[in-house]
Amino acid sequence: MTKIFVNLPVADVAAAREFYTGLGYTVNEEYSGEHSACMVINDAVTAMLLSHSHFSDFISKDIADAATTTSAIFALNVDTRGEVDRVAERALELGGGEPKAPKDHGFMYVRSFSDLDGHHWELATFAQA
């Protein structure tokens, strides 16, 4: 199985960790510390939340401000429309944003949320044939 580790710069690691655990994701403490939090989204997807100073150790360019620019959309497929709504609503309750209105394409239902730093996530479920 191929796995993805998304590395995200965050202004406040503790607040970001609380946001993502509030969405129902778990922390892998082995790879977490004062300047990072390893958030396990599922068996194949992990989000590494890194303080700006720690994130800068891995790059040679400036850190983009995700609150004002979008360089990526992180899309997750979930099993049900209810799960899409549950996670998106919880993100809003935790202080996240809703960069786009929900969209029902018939074959696919999508909702977006942004985290505390403005990183854009999408949740989608596909209609069963």
Chimera marker file (.cmm) of the C-alpha trace (Angstrom):
<marker_set name="trace">
<marker id="1" x="0.000" y="0.000" z="0.000" r="1" g="1" b="0" radius="0.5"/>
<marker id="2" x="1.240" y="3.470" z="-0.867" r="1" g="1" b="0" radius="0.5"/>
<marker id="3" x="0.991" y="5.956" z="1.982" r="1" g="1" b="0" radius="0.5"/>
<marker id="4" x="1.014" y="9.744" z="1.955" r="1" g="1" b="0" radius="0.5"/>
<marker id="5" x="2.478" y="12.019" z="4.603" r="1" g="1" b="0" radius="0.5"/>
<marker id="6" x="1.251" y="15.580" z="4.124" r="1" g="1" b="0" radius="0.5"/>
<marker id="7" x="3.529" y="18.098" z="5.846" r="1" g="1" b="0" radius="0.5"/>
<marker id="8" x="1.745" y="21.304" z="6.845" r="1" g="1" b="0" radius="0.5"/>
<marker id="9" x="3.200" y="24.444" z="8.418" r="1" g="1" b="0" radius="0.5"/>
<marker id="10" x="1.125" y="25.607" z="11.381" r="1" g="1" b="0" radius="0.5"/>
<marker id="11" x="1.359" y="28.723" z="13.535" r="1" g="1" b="0" radius="0.5"/>
<marker id="12" x="0.476" y="26.909" z="16.766" r="1" g="1" b="0" radius="0.5"/>
<marker id="13" x="1.201" y="23.174" z="16.980" r="1" g="1" b="0" radius="0.5"/>
<marker id="14" x="-0.864" y="22.653" z="20.147" r="1" g="1" b="0" radius="0.5"/>
<marker id="15" x="-3.924" y="24.413" z="18.684" r="1" g="1" b="0" radius="0.5"/>
<marker id="16" x="-3.590" y="22.547" z="15.380" r="1" g="1" b="0" radius="0.5"/>
<marker id="17" x="-3.241" y="19.239" z="17.231" r="1" g="1" b="0" radius="0.5"/>
<marker id="18" x="-6.398" y="20.001" z="19.205" r="1" g="1" b="0" radius="0.5"/>
<marker id="19" x="-8.254" y="20.894" z="15.985" r="1" g="1" b="0" radius="0.5"/>
<marker id="20" x="-7.328" y="17.646" z="14.229" r="1" g="1" b="0" radius="0.5"/>
<marker id="21" x="-7.993" y="15.445" z="17.264" r="1" g="1" b="0" radius="0.5"/>
<marker id="22" x="-11.350" y="17.217" z="17.514" r="1" g="1" b="0" radius="0.5"/>
<marker id="23" x="-12.090" y="15.954" z="14.007" r="1" g="1" b="0" radius="0.5"/>
<marker id="24" x="-11.528" y="12.417" z="15.264" r="1" g="1" b="0" radius="0.5"/>
<marker id="25" x="-7.973" y="11.854" z="14.047" r="1" g="1" b="0" radius="0.5"/>
<marker id="26" x="-5.358" y="10.316" z="16.327" r="1" g="1" b="0" radius="0.5"/>
<marker id="27" x="-1.842" y="11.376" z="17.299" r="1" g="1" b="0" radius="0.5"/>
<marker id="28" x="1.197" y="9.186" z="16.734" r="1" g="1" b="0" radius="0.5"/>
<marker id="29" x="3.231" y="10.321" z="19.734" r="1" g="1" b="0" radius="0.5"/>
<marker id="30" x="6.377" y="8.605" z="18.434" r="1" g="1" b="0" radius="0.5"/>
<marker id="31" x="6.673" y="11.266" z="15.719" r="1" g="1" b="0" radius="0.5"/>
<marker id="32" x="5.257" y="14.197" z="17.689" r="1" g="1" b="0" radius="0.5"/>
<marker id="33" x="6.939" y="16.746" z="19.913" r="1" g="1" b="0" radius="0.5"/>
<marker id="34" x="7.046" y="20.391" z="20.864" r="1" g="1" b="0" radius="0.5"/>
<marker id="35" x="7.416" y="21.490" z="17.223" r="1" g="1" b="0" radius="0.5"/>
<marker id="36" x="5.336" y="18.811" z="15.510" r="1" g="1" b="0" radius="0.5"/>
<marker id="37" x="2.259" y="16.645" z="15.728" r="1" g="1" b="0" radius="0.5"/>
<marker id="38" x="1.845" y="13.493" z="13.672" r="1" g="1" b="0" radius="0.5"/>
<marker id="39" x="-1.882" y="13.169" z="12.952" r="1" g="1" b="0" radius="0.5"/>
<marker id="40" x="-3.081" y="9.789" z="11.702" r="1" g="1" b="0" radius="0.5"/>
<marker id="41" x="-6.079" y="10.320" z="9.451" r="1" g="1" b="0" radius="0.5"/>
<marker id="42" x="-6.304" y="6.677" z="8.363" r="1" g="1" b="0" radius="0.5"/>
<marker id="43" x="-3.987" y="3.771" z="7.542" r="1" g="1" b="0" radius="0.5"/>
<marker id="44" x="-2.804" y="5.467" z="4.345" r="1" g="1" b="0" radius="0.5"/>
<marker id="45" x="-2.847" y="9.193" z="5.202" r="1" g="1" b="0" radius="0.5"/>
<marker id="46" x="-0.902" y="11.070" z="7.865" r="1" g="1" b="0" radius="0.5"/>
<marker id="47" x="-0.676" y="14.829" z="8.336" r="1" g="1" b="0" radius="0.5"/>
<marker id="48" x="2.521" y="16.130" z="9.895" r="1" g="1" b="0" radius="0.5"/>
<marker id="49" x="1.771" y="19.450" z="11.549" r="1" g="1" b="0" radius="0.5"/>
<marker id="50" x="5.025" y="21.362" z="11.833" r="1" g="1" b="0" radius="0.5"/>
<marker id="51" x="5.787" y="24.695" z="13.494" r="1" g="1" b="0" radius="0.5"/>
<marker id="52" x="6.937" y="27.291" z="10.988" r="1" g="1" b="0" radius="0.5"/>
<marker id="53" x="10.502" y="27.097" z="12.297" r="1" g="1" b="0" radius="0.5"/>
<marker id="54" x="10.561" y="23.296" z="11.992" r="1" g="1" b="0" radius="0.5"/>
<marker id="55" x="8.864" y="23.317" z="8.577" r="1" g="1" b="0" radius="0.5"/>
<marker id="56" x="11.523" y="25.782" z="7.385" r="1" g="1" b="0" radius="0.5"/>
<marker id="57" x="14.193" y="23.155" z="8.095" r="1" g="1" b="0" radius="0.5"/>
<marker id="58" x="12.854" y="21.140" z="5.121" r="1" g="1" b="0" radius="0.5"/>
<marker id="59" x="12.416" y="23.865" z="2.499" r="1" g="1" b="0" radius="0.5"/>
<marker id="60" x="14.394" y="26.549" z="0.685" r="1" g="1" b="0" radius="0.5"/>
<marker id="61" x="11.450" y="28.793" z="-0.281" r="1" g="1" b="0" radius="0.5"/>
<marker id="62" x="9.183" y="30.966" z="1.819" r="1" g="1" b="0" radius="0.5"/>
<marker id="63" x="6.232" y="29.384" z="3.605" r="1" g="1" b="0" radius="0.5"/>
<marker id="64" x="3.004" y="30.248" z="1.796" r="1" g="1" b="0" radius="0.5"/>
<marker id="65" x="0.272" y="31.857" z="3.866" r="1" g="1" b="0" radius="0.5"/>
<marker id="66" x="-2.551" y="29.329" z="3.489" r="1" g="1" b="0" radius="0.5"/>
<marker id="67" x="-5.000" y="31.897" z="4.871" r="1" g="1" b="0" radius="0.5"/>
<marker id="68" x="-4.556" y="34.044" z="1.740" r="1" g="1" b="0" radius="0.5"/>
<marker id="69" x="-3.297" y="31.625" z="-0.934" r="1" g="1" b="0" radius="0.5"/>
<marker id="70" x="-4.135" y="28.074" z="-1.954" r="1" g="1" b="0" radius="0.5"/>
<marker id="71" x="-1.300" y="25.888" z="-3.182" r="1" g="1" b="0" radius="0.5"/>
<marker id="72" x="-3.061" y="22.569" z="-2.680" r="1" g="1" b="0" radius="0.5"/>
<marker id="73" x="-6.383" y="20.972" z="-1.827" r="1" g="1" b="0" radius="0.5"/>
<marker id="74" x="-6.145" y="17.844" z="0.294" r="1" g="1" b="0" radius="0.5"/>
<marker id="75" x="-9.037" y="15.593" z="-0.705" r="1" g="1" b="0" radius="0.5"/>
<marker id="76" x="-10.183" y="12.637" z="1.371" r="1" g="1" b="0" radius="0.5"/>
<marker id="77" x="-12.674" y="10.002" z="0.311" r="1" g="1" b="0" radius="0.5"/>
<marker id="78" x="-14.961" y="8.875" z="3.144" r="1" g="1" b="0" radius="0.5"/>
<marker id="79" x="-17.621" y="6.169" z="3.219" r="1" g="1" b="0" radius="0.5"/>
<marker id="80" x="-20.847" y="8.122" z="3.675" r="1" g="1" b="0" radius="0.5"/>
<marker id="81" x="-22.483" y="11.482" z="3.163" r="1" g="1" b="0" radius="0.5"/>
<marker id="82" x="-23.093" y="11.542" z="6.918" r="1" g="1" b="0" radius="0.5"/>
<marker id="83" x="-19.354" y="11.256" z="7.545" r="1" g="1" b="0" radius="0.5"/>
<marker id="84" x="-18.679" y="14.104" z="5.094" r="1" g="1" b="0" radius="0.5"/>
<marker id="85" x="-21.147" y="16.309" z="6.968" r="1" g="1" b="0" radius="0.5"/>
<marker id="86" x="-19.993" y="15.223" z="10.433" r="1" g="1" b="0" radius="0.5"/>
<marker id="87" x="-16.327" y="16.068" z="9.829" r="1" g="1" b="0" radius="0.5"/>
<marker id="88" x="-17.067" y="19.313" z="7.958" r="1" g="1" b="0" radius="0.5"/>
<marker id="89" x="-19.493" y="20.516" z="10.641" r="1" g="1" b="0" radius="0.5"/>
<marker id="90" x="-17.032" y="19.598" z="13.384" r="1" g="1" b="0" radius="0.5"/>
<marker id="91" x="-14.285" y="21.558" z="11.590" r="1" g="1" b="0" radius="0.5"/>
<marker id="92" x="-16.517" y="24.636" z="11.652" r="1" g="1" b="0" radius="0.5"/>
<marker id="93" x="-17.314" y="24.112" z="15.355" r="1" g="1" b="0" radius="0.5"/>
<marker id="94" x="-13.572" y="23.960" z="16.083" r="1" g="1" b="0" radius="0.5"/>
<marker id="95" x="-12.890" y="27.298" z="14.391" r="1" g="1" b="0" radius="0.5"/>
<marker id="96" x="-12.142" y="26.170" z="10.855" r="1" g="1" b="0" radius="0.5"/>
<marker id="97" x="-13.654" y="27.746" z="7.772" r="1" g="1" b="0" radius="0.5"/>
<marker id="98" x="-15.765" y="26.665" z="4.826" r="1" g="1" b="0" radius="0.5"/>
<marker id="99" x="-13.946" y="27.798" z="1.665" r="1" g="1" b="0" radius="0.5"/>
<marker id="100" x="-16.674" y="26.470" z="-0.649" r="1" g="1" b="0" radius="0.5"/>
<marker id="101" x="-20.328" y="25.588" z="-0.283" r="1" g="1" b="0" radius="0.5"/>
<marker id="102" x="-21.258" y="21.871" z="-0.216" r="1" g="1" b="0" radius="0.5"/>
<marker id="103" x="-21.774" y="20.413" z="-3.682" r="1" g="1" b="0" radius="0.5"/>
<marker id="104" x="-23.890" y="17.422" z="-4.657" r="1" g="1" b="0" radius="0.5"/>
<marker id="105" x="-22.825" y="16.246" z="-8.114" r="1" g="1" b="0" radius="0.5"/>
<marker id="106" x="-25.202" y="13.278" z="-8.054" r="1" g="1" b="0" radius="0.5"/>
<marker id="107" x="-22.407" y="10.720" z="-8.290" r="1" g="1" b="0" radius="0.5"/>
<marker id="108" x="-20.349" y="12.493" z="-5.610" r="1" g="1" b="0" radius="0.5"/>
<marker id="109" x="-21.051" y="14.688" z="-2.575" r="1" g="1" b="0" radius="0.5"/>
<marker id="110" x="-18.313" y="17.115" z="-1.501" r="1" g="1" b="0" radius="0.5"/>
<marker id="111" x="-17.749" y="19.507" z="1.394" r="1" g="1" b="0" radius="0.5"/>
<marker id="112" x="-14.716" y="21.650" z="2.070" r="1" g="1" b="0" radius="0.5"/>
<marker id="113" x="-13.168" y="22.948" z="5.242" r="1" g="1" b="0" radius="0.5"/>
<marker id="114" x="-10.097" y="24.915" z="6.115" r="1" g="1" b="0" radius="0.5"/>
<marker id="115" x="-8.093" y="24.304" z="9.271" r="1" g="1" b="0" radius="0.5"/>
<marker id="116" x="-6.945" y="26.994" z="11.694" r="1" g="1" b="0" radius="0.5"/>
<marker id="117" x="-4.074" y="27.947" z="9.374" r="1" g="1" b="0" radius="0.5"/>
<marker id="118" x="-6.210" y="28.028" z="6.218" r="1" g="1" b="0" radius="0.5"/>
<marker id="119" x="-5.136" y="24.701" z="4.691" r="1" g="1" b="0" radius="0.5"/>
<marker id="120" x="-7.922" y="23.581" z="2.328" r="1" g="1" b="0" radius="0.5"/>
<marker id="121" x="-9.357" y="20.080" z="2.790" r="1" g="1" b="0" radius="0.5"/>
<marker id="122" x="-12.185" y="18.393" z="0.889" r="1" g="1" b="0" radius="0.5"/>
<marker id="123" x="-14.245" y="15.414" z="1.956" r="1" g="1" b="0" radius="0.5"/>
<marker id="124" x="-16.083" y="13.392" z="-0.664" r="1" g="1" b="0" radius="0.5"/>
<marker id="125" x="-18.243" y="10.332" z="-0.899" r="1" g="1" b="0" radius="0.5"/>
<marker id="126" x="-19.310" y="8.611" z="-4.069" r="1" g="1" b="0" radius="0.5"/>
<marker id="127" x="-22.808" y="7.310" z="-4.807" r="1" g="1" b="0" radius="0.5"/>
<marker id="128" x="-23.152" y="3.574" z="-4.715" r="1" g="1" b="0" radius="0.5"/>
<marker id="129" x="-24.029" y="2.032" z="-8.092" r="1" g="1" b="0" radius="0.5"/>
<link id1="1" id2="2" r="1" g="1" b="0" radius="0.2"/>
<link id1="2" id2="3" r="1" g="1" b="0" radius="0.2"/>
<link id1="3" id2="4" r="1" g="1" b="0" radius="0.2"/>
<link id1="4" id2="5" r="1" g="1" b="0" radius="0.2"/>
<link id1="5" id2="6" r="1" g="1" b="0" radius="0.2"/>
<link id1="6" id2="7" r="1" g="1" b="0" radius="0.2"/>
<link id1="7" id2="8" r="1" g="1" b="0" radius="0.2"/>
<link id1="8" id2="9" r="1" g="1" b="0" radius="0.2"/>
<link id1="9" id2="10" r="1" g="1" b="0" radius="0.2"/>
<link id1="10" id2="11" r="1" g="1" b="0" radius="0.2"/>
<link id1="11" id2="12" r="1" g="1" b="0" radius="0.2"/>
<link id1="12" id2="13" r="1" g="1" b="0" radius="0.2"/>
<link id1="13" id2="14" r="1" g="1" b="0" radius="0.2"/>
<link id1="14" id2="15" r="1" g="1" b="0" radius="0.2"/>
<link id1="15" id2="16" r="1" g="1" b="0" radius="0.2"/>
<link id1="16" id2="17" r="1" g="1" b="0" radius="0.2"/>
<link id1="17" id2="18" r="1" g="1" b="0" radius="0.2"/>
<link id1="18" id2="19" r="1" g="1" b="0" radius="0.2"/>
<link id1="19" id2="20" r="1" g="1" b="0" radius="0.2"/>
<link id1="20" id2="21" r="1" g="1" b="0" radius="0.2"/>
<link id1="21" id2="22" r="1" g="1" b="0" radius="0.2"/>
<link id1="22" id2="23" r="1" g="1" b="0" radius="0.2"/>
<link id1="23" id2="24" r="1" g="1" b="0" radius="0.2"/>
<link id1="24" id2="25" r="1" g="1" b="0" radius="0.2"/>
<link id1="25" id2="26" r="1" g="1" b="0" radius="0.2"/>
<link id1="26" id2="27" r="1" g="1" b="0" radius="0.2"/>
<link id1="27" id2="28" r="1" g="1" b="0" radius="0.2"/>
<link id1="28" id2="29" r="1" g="1" b="0" radius="0.2"/>
<link id1="29" id2="30" r="1" g="1" b="0" radius="0.2"/>
<link id1="30" id2="31" r="1" g="1" b="0" radius="0.2"/>
<link id1="31" id2="32" r="1" g="1" b="0" radius="0.2"/>
<link id1="32" id2="33" r="1" g="1" b="0" radius="0.2"/>
<link id1="33" id2="34" r="1" g="1" b="0" radius="0.2"/>
<link id1="34" id2="35" r="1" g="1" b="0" radius="0.2"/>
<link id1="35" id2="36" r="1" g="1" b="0" radius="0.2"/>
<link id1="36" id2="37" r="1" g="1" b="0" radius="0.2"/>
<link id1="37" id2="38" r="1" g="1" b="0" radius="0.2"/>
<link id1="38" id2="39" r="1" g="1" b="0" radius="0.2"/>
<link id1="39" id2="40" r="1" g="1" b="0" radius="0.2"/>
<link id1="40" id2="41" r="1" g="1" b="0" radius="0.2"/>
<link id1="41" id2="42" r="1" g="1" b="0" radius="0.2"/>
<link id1="42" id2="43" r="1" g="1" b="0" radius="0.2"/>
<link id1="43" id2="44" r="1" g="1" b="0" radius="0.2"/>
<link id1="44" id2="45" r="1" g="1" b="0" radius="0.2"/>
<link id1="45" id2="46" r="1" g="1" b="0" radius="0.2"/>
<link id1="46" id2="47" r="1" g="1" b="0" radius="0.2"/>
<link id1="47" id2="48" r="1" g="1" b="0" radius="0.2"/>
<link id1="48" id2="49" r="1" g="1" b="0" radius="0.2"/>
<link id1="49" id2="50" r="1" g="1" b="0" radius="0.2"/>
<link id1="50" id2="51" r="1" g="1" b="0" radius="0.2"/>
<link id1="51" id2="52" r="1" g="1" b="0" radius="0.2"/>
<link id1="52" id2="53" r="1" g="1" b="0" radius="0.2"/>
<link id1="53" id2="54" r="1" g="1" b="0" radius="0.2"/>
<link id1="54" id2="55" r="1" g="1" b="0" radius="0.2"/>
<link id1="55" id2="56" r="1" g="1" b="0" radius="0.2"/>
<link id1="56" id2="57" r="1" g="1" b="0" radius="0.2"/>
<link id1="57" id2="58" r="1" g="1" b="0" radius="0.2"/>
<link id1="58" id2="59" r="1" g="1" b="0" radius="0.2"/>
<link id1="59" id2="60" r="1" g="1" b="0" radius="0.2"/>
<link id1="60" id2="61" r="1" g="1" b="0" radius="0.2"/>
<link id1="61" id2="62" r="1" g="1" b="0" radius="0.2"/>
<link id1="62" id2="63" r="1" g="1" b="0" radius="0.2"/>
<link id1="63" id2="64" r="1" g="1" b="0" radius="0.2"/>
<link id1="64" id2="65" r="1" g="1" b="0" radius="0.2"/>
<link id1="65" id2="66" r="1" g="1" b="0" radius="0.2"/>
<link id1="66" id2="67" r="1" g="1" b="0" radius="0.2"/>
<link id1="67" id2="68" r="1" g="1" b="0" radius="0.2"/>
<link id1="68" id2="69" r="1" g="1" b="0" radius="0.2"/>
<link id1="69" id2="70" r="1" g="1" b="0" radius="0.2"/>
<link id1="70" id2="71" r="1" g="1" b="0" radius="0.2"/>
<link id1="71" id2="72" r="1" g="1" b="0" radius="0.2"/>
<link id1="72" id2="73" r="1" g="1" b="0" radius="0.2"/>
<link id1="73" id2="74" r="1" g="1" b="0" radius="0.2"/>
<link id1="74" id2="75" r="1" g="1" b="0" radius="0.2"/>
<link id1="75" id2="76" r="1" g="1" b="0" radius="0.2"/>
<link id1="76" id2="77" r="1" g="1" b="0" radius="0.2"/>
<link id1="77" id2="78" r="1" g="1" b="0" radius="0.2"/>
<link id1="78" id2="79" r="1" g="1" b="0" radius="0.2"/>
<link id1="79" id2="80" r="1" g="1" b="0" radius="0.2"/>
<link id1="80" id2="81" r="1" g="1" b="0" radius="0.2"/>
<link id1="81" id2="82" r="1" g="1" b="0" radius="0.2"/>
<link id1="82" id2="83" r="1" g="1" b="0" radius="0.2"/>
<link id1="83" id2="84" r="1" g="1" b="0" radius="0.2"/>
<link id1="84" id2="85" r="1" g="1" b="0" radius="0.2"/>
<link id1="85" id2="86" r="1" g="1" b="0" radius="0.2"/>
<link id1="86" id2="87" r="1" g="1" b="0" radius="0.2"/>
<link id1="87" id2="88" r="1" g="1" b="0" radius="0.2"/>
<link id1="88" id2="89" r="1" g="1" b="0" radius="0.2"/>
<link id1="89" id2="90" r="1" g="1" b="0" radius="0.2"/>
<link id1="90" id2="91" r="1" g="1" b="0" radius="0.2"/>
<link id1="91" id2="92" r="1" g="1" b="0" radius="0.2"/>
<link id1="92" id2="93" r="1" g="1" b="0" radius="0.2"/>
<link id1="93" id2="94" r="1" g="1" b="0" radius="0.2"/>
<link id1="94" id2="95" r="1" g="1" b="0" radius="0.2"/>
<link id1="95" id2="96" r="1" g="1" b="0" radius="0.2"/>
<link id1="96" id2="97" r="1" g="1" b="0" radius="0.2"/>
<link id1="97" id2="98" r="1" g="1" b="0" radius="0.2"/>
<link id1="98" id2="99" r="1" g="1" b="0" radius="0.2"/>
<link id1="99" id2="100" r="1" g="1" b="0" radius="0.2"/>
<link id1="100" id2="101" r="1" g="1" b="0" radius="0.2"/>
<link id1="101" id2="102" r="1" g="1" b="0" radius="0.2"/>
<link id1="102" id2="103" r="1" g="1" b="0" radius="0.2"/>
<link id1="103" id2="104" r="1" g="1" b="0" radius="0.2"/>
<link id1="104" id2="105" r="1" g="1" b="0" radius="0.2"/>
<link id1="105" id2="106" r="1" g="1" b="0" radius="0.2"/>
<link id1="106" id2="107" r="1" g="1" b="0" radius="0.2"/>
<link id1="107" id2="108" r="1" g="1" b="0" radius="0.2"/>
<link id1="108" id2="109" r="1" g="1" b="0" radius="0.2"/>
<link id1="109" id2="110" r="1" g="1" b="0" radius="0.2"/>
<link id1="110" id2="111" r="1" g="1" b="0" radius="0.2"/>
<link id1="111" id2="112" r="1" g="1" b="0" radius="0.2"/>
<link id1="112" id2="113" r="1" g="1" b="0" radius="0.2"/>
<link id1="113" id2="114" r="1" g="1" b="0" radius="0.2"/>
<link id1="114" id2="115" r="1" g="1" b="0" radius="0.2"/>
<link id1="115" id2="116" r="1" g="1" b="0" radius="0.2"/>
<link id1="116" id2="117" r="1" g="1" b="0" radius="0.2"/>
<link id1="117" id2="118" r="1" g="1" b="0" radius="0.2"/>
<link id1="118" id2="119" r="1" g="1" b="0" radius="0.2"/>
<link id1="119" id2="120" r="1" g="1" b="0" radius="0.2"/>
<link id1="120" id2="121" r="1" g="1" b="0" radius="0.2"/>
<link id1="121" id2="122" r="1" g="1" b="0" radius="0.2"/>
<link id1="122" id2="123" r="1" g="1" b="0" radius="0.2"/>
<link id1="123" id2="124" r="1" g="1" b="0" radius="0.2"/>
<link id1="124" id2="125" r="1" g="1" b="0" radius="0.2"/>
<link id1="125" id2="126" r="1" g="1" b="0" radius="0.2"/>
<link id1="126" id2="127" r="1" g="1" b="0" radius="0.2"/>
<link id1="127" id2="128" r="1" g="1" b="0" radius="0.2"/>
<link id1="128" id2="129" r="1" g="1" b="0" radius="0.2"/>
</marker_set>
